[in-house]
Each structure stands twice: as structure tokens, then as C-alpha cells.
Amino acid sequence: MPPPQQRRPIQIAPSVLPADFARLGEECQVLEKAGVDLIHWDVMDGVFVPNLTFGPDVIASTRPLVDLDFEAHLMVVEPDRLVDRYVKAGCSTVLVHAEACEHLHRTLGHIAELGAVPGVALNPHTPVSAICHVRDLIGVLLIMTVNPGFGGQAYIPLEDKVAEAADLLDGFDCSIEVDGGIGPSTVAGVVSAGANRLVSGSALFRDSEGLKHAVTDLRTRAVAAQA
């Protein structure tokens, strides 16, 4: 059983990577109507990961259209140069990769000073111990269950890593988020291990019964695994 503070309400945080980029605003509105909890923006720079996605101006253009919180997952080199712009664009949570931050403690403190929730993302190979000395600064720990850079990848089984994170964060006010291959067949394992925030892209957008069904089904499975 995860420690008490990890039994937080389940949050569904869809990635909009599979969305129609020509209709991003409308796609966000559809997700809101489907019952998601926030929007997860996968920000890629073509350097830290081999893909390019959303700049802050794109995110800002959709901000007035929905009431959901936005979180920016910065898969970029030198994230310190961009943090301010994504907070200004309307992202209330900013996640930076431990692998990309030369001074992680300073970066997280700066995000908090901007009024946003600081978060740390860990690639599959990066040990949970990387956050050991910044646990008091982070509000979200994102464990990647695929190698970052593209949507639609196969899930890497890292339930043990999620459980290790839950133990490490015992007593700290921090959500555990997972991203990569999360869908009906993988959600129970990560939630049972201690995750409460679920990033899902392809599994939601490809559901033959529509987004609302996909969101409801994922939440139902997650809540059952958390019980």
C-alpha cells in the first residue's frame, strides 16, 4: 500500500501530442468536456529529444479557452532560459528534467518564485535518488515510462521505480506522475505502486468509443487500483 500522502485523488493529465495541431484550442475544450483534470504540454526542442512541439505562444493562445490547469513538461536543454515564458503562457506547473539541469536546486527555486509548482522529470534510466536532495522543493515527480521524444511508444515496466519514489517521498507534499504508454492495461500497476497523476495520450485519443469513455475508463481503473 502506498504511503498515506500518495493516496491523493487520481488526476488524468492528457498529453496533446496526438491532437490535431490545427485545432489545438478546440481539442483542449473537448478534453475538458471529457472530464480530464489538467492539460499536459510536452515541450520538445529537437535537441534534448529528437522532436519539436509547442512554444509558449502556442500554449498561451489556448489558455483563455479552458478552465483547466496547464503543466509544461520541458524536454529541453537549458530549461532555465524558458521557464519564465511558460509560466507567463499560463502553465501553473513546470517540470524540468534532472538530466538537463546543471543546478537543479536553483531551477526549482526559481519556478517556485514565479508562483508555479516546481516538478522534476526522470528519464527511465535515471535513478530516483537524483531527487533525494530536492525533495522539499518539488510538487510533482514525473517518472518517464518511455524514452522521451515521441508519443505512442511501448510502456517500459517501471513499477518498482514508482514504488521506490513513493517511499522516498514519504512525508513530502508531492504528487507522483507517470508518462509513457499509460492506458487500460498499464494503469493499475503504476497506481498500485504509488502514482496518482497519469499522463496519457494515444490511449485516450485512439479509444473507439471516444475521449469521454477513455477518460472515464482510465479513471475507474486507477481508482480501483488505488483502493
Secondary structure by P-SEA (a helix, b strand, c coil): cccccccccbbbbbbccccccccaaaaaaaaaaacccbbbbbcccccccccccccaaaaaaacccccbbbbbbcccccccccaaaaaaacccbbbbbccccccaaaaaaaaaaacbbbbbbbcccccccccccccccccbbbbbccccccccccccccaaaaaaaaaaacccbbbbbbbcccccccaaaaaaacccbbbbccccccccccaaaaaaaaaaaaaaaac
